[in-house]
Amino acid sequence: VQLQASGGGLVQAGGSLRLSCAASGRTFSSLGMGWFRQAPGKERELVAAIDWSGSRKYYADSVKGRFTISKDNAKKSVLLQMNSLNIEDTAVYSCAAGLFKYKEYDYWGLGTLVTVSS
């Protein structure tokens, strides 16, 4: 499975961005997907996850109510809609895909940088 994240950029605090992760190489509908982020000097954290069917979703407390994850099997992509961004959301965001267990991942893509300015 190959993953490619896109959509990062510079945004002012309070603004929105939509990240997209395109997958190829395997039946996308069978994959669980997740979005991780890593800020400078901090550990990588899982911010949002969706299971293969789209029926289960997870959000980190820090993004709950502001971020929305969705999965489009027809387009073989997973989206992360990020609203009400704040400076603490600045990080490199990357997507991951898992074959078997929810929130456990086997494939990783390169990240896309999100910078939130005050």
BELGINOR-V540151 format. One record per residue. RES is the residue in one small letter. PHI is phi as a letter, one per 30 degrees, with the letter a starting at -180 (NA if undefined). PSI is psi in radians with two decimals (NA if undefined). Layout:
BEGIN
RES|PHI|PSI + RES|PHI|PSI
END
This chain:
BEGIN
v|NA|2.24 + q|c|2.38 + l|b|2.42 + q|b|2.01 + a|c|2.58 + s|a|2.95 + g|j|-0.07 + g|d|2.97 + g|l|-2.90 + l|c|2.28 + v|b|2.61 + q|d|2.67 + a|e|2.39 + g|j|-0.20 + g|d|-3.03 + s|b|2.67 + l|b|2.67 + r|b|2.11 + l|c|2.55 + s|b|2.51 + c|b|2.03 + a|c|2.37 + a|c|2.60 + s|b|2.78 + g|j|-0.21 + r|a|2.78 + t|e|1.92 + f|d|-0.60 + s|d|-0.33 + s|c|-0.01 + l|c|2.38 + g|d|2.55 + m|b|2.67 + g|b|2.71 + w|c|2.24 + f|c|2.80 + r|b|2.67 + q|b|2.06 + a|c|2.75 + p|e|2.25 + g|i|0.08 + k|b|2.80 + e|d|2.72 + r|d|2.43 + e|b|2.54 + l|d|2.11 + v|c|-0.53 + a|a|2.56 + a|b|2.68 + i|b|2.43 + d|d|3.10 + w|d|-0.57 + s|d|-0.24 + g|i|0.04 + s|d|-0.36 + r|c|2.34 + k|b|2.58 + y|b|2.48 + y|b|2.40 + a|d|2.60 + d|e|-0.60 + s|d|-0.29 + v|b|-0.08 + k|e|2.32 + g|i|-0.19 + r|c|-0.57 + f|c|2.57 + t|b|2.23 + i|c|2.46 + s|b|2.74 + k|b|2.24 + d|c|1.74 + n|d|-0.58 + a|d|-0.64 + k|c|-0.02 + k|h|0.87 + s|b|2.74 + v|b|2.38 + l|c|2.62 + l|b|1.83 + q|d|2.14 + m|c|2.03 + n|c|2.86 + s|h|0.85 + l|d|2.52 + n|b|3.00 + i|e|-0.57 + e|d|-0.19 + d|d|-0.11 + t|d|2.16 + a|a|2.98 + v|c|2.17 + y|c|2.33 + s|b|2.71 + c|c|2.76 + a|b|2.70 + a|b|2.46 + g|b|2.52 + l|c|-0.51 + f|b|-1.13 + k|c|2.49 + y|e|2.29 + k|i|0.40 + e|b|2.33 + y|b|2.52 + d|c|-0.35 + y|b|2.51 + w|b|2.54 + g|c|2.93 + l|d|2.70 + g|d|2.98 + t|b|2.36 + l|d|2.28 + v|c|2.15 + t|b|2.15 + v|c|2.15 + s|c|2.69 + s|d|NA
END
